Amino acid sequence: MNSKRRFQWIDRQTVGTKLKLANLFTSGIVIFLAGVLLLALQAYLSGMALLEQARTEAAVVGNNISAAIIFKDHASAKEILGTLKAFEDVAHASVFDAEQNIFSDYAKAAQHDMRTDTQGGLRGNAYDFSLHRLRVSHPIDYEGKAIGTVHIDTDLASTYRRIGWYALSISIIMLACLTIANMVLRRLQQFVTAPLHALAKTSTAISEQGDVSLRATVDASEDLGMLAKAFNAMLDRIEKREIELECEIEERKRVEVKLDRLAHFDSVTGLHNRYFFHDRLGSAIAQAQALHQRTFVMFLDLDNFKAVNDTLGHDVGDELLRVVAQRLRDAVPAGDTVARLGGDEFAIILENVADGSTGETVAKRCIDALSRMVRINGNEIYISGSIGLSSCPDDAVDVNALLKFADTAMYYAKNAGKNTYRVFNSSMQGEAQKRFAMNGNLRRALERDQFVLQYQPQIDLVTGQIFGVEALIRWAHPDLGLISPMEFIPLAEETGLIVPIGAWVLKSACLQLKAWHDEGYTQLHMAVNLSARQLAEDTFVETVLDIVRTTGVNPRMLELELTESMLMDAGDAFIAKLDTLRQAGIMLAIDDFGTGYSSMSYLKRFPINTIKVDRSFVRDLPDSAQDKAITKAIISMAHSLQMRVIAEGIETDRQEVVLTADGCNSGQGYLYSPPVNADEISKLARLVKPVDIPLEDDRLSARRAAIATKTRSSHERV
């Protein structure tokens, strides 16, 4: 922390002060290192001088004392050693004879504590430095023969004192040098920083006065003259740019207004966009919690809007979106938010709601407003919407959760037949989680080959022969068992999984049909249901033709079933796809005929071969006069258009008799067989043969005997 504060102090200093400190610090380091090196050199030289002196003293003593050792004259030896008093540094001296016994010694009066009787490990001409003294030994020779050794101990105190005085002198010189350097640098600092001060003064004046016409005056001959020139040139450009900016400010304001609109509004409808909606909903939730109020979120999805785009084009679709936006604005109370989230999805925020029924009231008004006919470019368009509602704080206090719950409720409105609304409740969340789990399982089911096909026979009501089958998908779940398509097909269509699943169904059905034909059952046709999502794919026709080609099936024995709603939404591109399939020999049928907007004008536009009467018209035959009239009319209309008729859901003999009497060609239902696996179809195809009986009553009786008896006994084993 202290180090950080020191650096902050340095940062606060001026450039000149920083330069001066940097120079002083650099100079100080250099002088200090030089002083340390000089001091080390002085210590080394002093030590070497002292060693040389001690060795000289030991040699002189050795030469002078050799005679005393030979003649055992201890007194003379004592006197000779006493001459060492003249040397201040000598603290102690000893002479040893040839047997290494001490012969004589000397010690200063103050150094008696340093007296020693041993050689301390030194032999011959050697020396030893310690912290406090220098020990030197020198051999004593006489006529080439060693007769003893002299040892001298030298005190290092005087040497340390000399080195200390030397260090003090160097320190004083260093401080003097730094002082002189500081004085010189202080003077030089003025020359270096004066131009910088001029620039800073000019910058301050410009900042305070806002006058960019001011200029800094600096001698161009100085090194910083280039900086001053660049600074003044920059001021010239700033002054020029200031004039230009005045012209740009208004344009920038206009751009900002436009960007703000793009950021918060939808470019097609003029409504608020998703970004603004999320932000506004967050504020509404916060206010509702703070003031204990209620806020509703409405999620609206247009029904069948894609058909308008595909049929009439995107220009008409965009105009329809603008009409929808205006009608929603008119239906929603003033002050509340209407936004387009994207595509054909809209969302509404109702704030400060006191009555819980207000949300439903507004939802009804929106549905009524949308239901009115729209005329665009001469086209009469009917549009509707499905709405889901959630509320804060009843359902959630989170933006994403409220939207998710409203979307879940909207999904229930779609499933309820569209053009209606639903209010979210907790049970829907469980269903939504179940759908989410099923979605994951559904994706894995195709990968793990959990789908199977069953086939329901189609009977020629005249001959009693099985002429074809309808392929029906089942989900063989490892834990839940066989799952009906009613439970997973809507989810598959919603998520787009119906496309790969539909391709699998078509390919599997074609492979099975080819296998039956190879077994000799060449009379069998195969009917396969299609979804609108499949037909919307650009590569749908290519996919179908490729499957027919790779499986080797006869395309004339393949029939694709469409619903009336698919035909009602069809455009030119859709019809072109159907024409291509018919040209390839593939048959086309309308499934569940009579439940939609059936009419002769629609039927004549499409290359249809077969009409399938919906089971809802067959169920109450022959008791319902209305259903009987409807089925008879459908059969008559189909025959007039040269189409085959198949009645679905035949379960009783009476239904069969009425339909046959009205001219129905074919039938399908539990009277003949429920959906069974491929092996059972092979058995039924072997059992059922054409029956040639001229009389109608006898023919019906014989055929029922051939079919109802034999086929039922067969599929009882299924």
PyMOL commands that set and color helices and strands:
alter all, ss='L'
color gray80, all
select helices_A, chain A and resi 2-11+15-70+74-86+109-114+157-209+225-264+274-291+305-312+314-331+358-370+399-415+426-447+485-495+498-519+532-536+540-551+555-557+564-568+572-583+600-603+615-618+625-640+653-661+678-687+696-715
alter helices_A, ss='H'
color red, helices_A
select strands_A, chain A and resi 90-97+102-107+126-129+133-142+145-155+294-303+337-342+345-353+374-376+379-381+384-392+421-423+451-460+466-477+481-483+525-529+558-563+587-593+610-613+644-648+666-668
alter strands_A, ss='S'
color yellow, strands_A
deselect
rebuild
show_as cartoon
